Amino acid sequence: MKAKAKADLEEIKSKLIVERHDREKETSDHAHMLREIQRLLSDERRAKDQLETALHEAETKIKQVKKALRTTDLYVCNLEL
C-alpha cells in the first residue's frame, strides 16, 4: 500500500511539473504575441503619422498653387485692360 501511495505521489508530482512547464510556455507565448502586437501598433502609428504629414504637405502645396493661379489670373486680367 505504501508503494502505491508513493507511486501515485510521484505521478502527481510529474503531472504538476508538466503542467507548470505548459503554463510557463503559454506565458512566454503570450508575452511574445503581446510584443508583436505592440510592434505592429507602433508601425501603424508611424505610418499614420507619415501619411498625415504627407497630406498636410499636399494641402499646403495645393493652397500655394491656387494662390499662384489667382495671382496669375489677376495679372492676366490687368494685361487685358
C-alpha positions as CSV (number, residue, x, y, z in Angstrom):
1,M,0.0,0.0,0.0
2,K,2.8,2.4,0.8
3,A,4.5,1.7,-2.5
4,K,1.2,2.5,-4.3
5,A,0.8,5.8,-2.5
6,K,4.4,6.7,-3.2
7,A,3.9,5.9,-6.9
8,D,0.7,8.0,-7.0
9,L,2.5,10.9,-5.4
10,E,5.4,10.7,-7.9
11,E,2.8,10.6,-10.7
12,I,1.0,13.7,-9.4
13,K,4.4,15.5,-9.0
14,S,5.3,14.6,-12.5
15,K,1.9,15.9,-13.8
16,L,2.3,19.1,-11.8
17,I,5.8,19.7,-13.3
18,V,4.4,19.1,-16.8
19,E,1.5,21.5,-16.1
20,R,3.9,24.1,-14.8
21,H,6.1,23.9,-17.9
22,D,3.0,24.2,-20.1
23,R,1.9,27.3,-18.2
24,E,5.4,28.8,-18.5
25,K,5.4,28.1,-22.2
26,E,1.9,29.6,-22.5
27,T,3.0,32.7,-20.6
28,S,6.1,33.1,-22.8
29,D,4.0,32.7,-26.0
30,H,1.5,35.4,-24.7
31,A,4.4,37.7,-23.9
32,H,5.8,37.2,-27.4
33,M,2.4,37.8,-29.0
34,L,2.0,41.0,-27.0
35,R,5.4,42.3,-28.1
36,E,4.5,41.6,-31.7
37,I,1.1,43.4,-31.3
38,Q,2.9,46.3,-29.8
39,R,5.4,46.4,-32.6
40,L,2.6,46.3,-35.2
41,L,0.7,49.1,-33.4
42,S,3.9,51.2,-33.3
43,D,4.4,50.6,-37.1
44,E,0.8,51.5,-37.8
45,R,1.1,54.7,-35.8
46,R,4.3,55.7,-37.5
47,A,2.7,55.1,-40.9
48,K,-0.4,57.1,-39.9
49,D,1.9,60.0,-38.8
50,Q,3.8,59.9,-42.1
51,L,0.5,59.9,-44.1
52,E,-0.8,62.8,-42.1
53,T,2.4,64.7,-42.7
54,A,2.2,64.0,-46.4
55,L,-1.4,65.1,-46.5
56,H,-0.6,68.3,-44.8
57,E,2.3,69.0,-47.2
58,A,0.0,68.2,-50.2
59,E,-2.7,70.6,-48.8
60,T,-0.1,73.3,-48.4
61,K,1.1,72.8,-51.9
62,I,-2.4,73.0,-53.3
63,K,-3.0,76.3,-51.4
64,Q,0.2,77.7,-52.9
65,V,-0.8,76.6,-56.4
66,K,-4.2,78.1,-56.0
67,K,-2.8,81.4,-54.8
68,A,-0.3,81.4,-57.7
69,L,-3.1,80.8,-60.1
70,R,-5.2,83.6,-58.6
71,T,-2.2,85.9,-58.8
72,T,-1.6,84.9,-62.4
73,D,-5.3,85.4,-63.3
74,L,-5.2,88.9,-61.8
75,Y,-2.0,89.7,-63.7
76,V,-3.6,88.4,-67.0
77,C,-6.7,90.4,-66.3
78,N,-4.7,93.6,-65.8
79,L,-2.8,93.0,-69.0
80,E,-6.0,92.7,-70.9
81,L,-7.2,96.1,-69.5
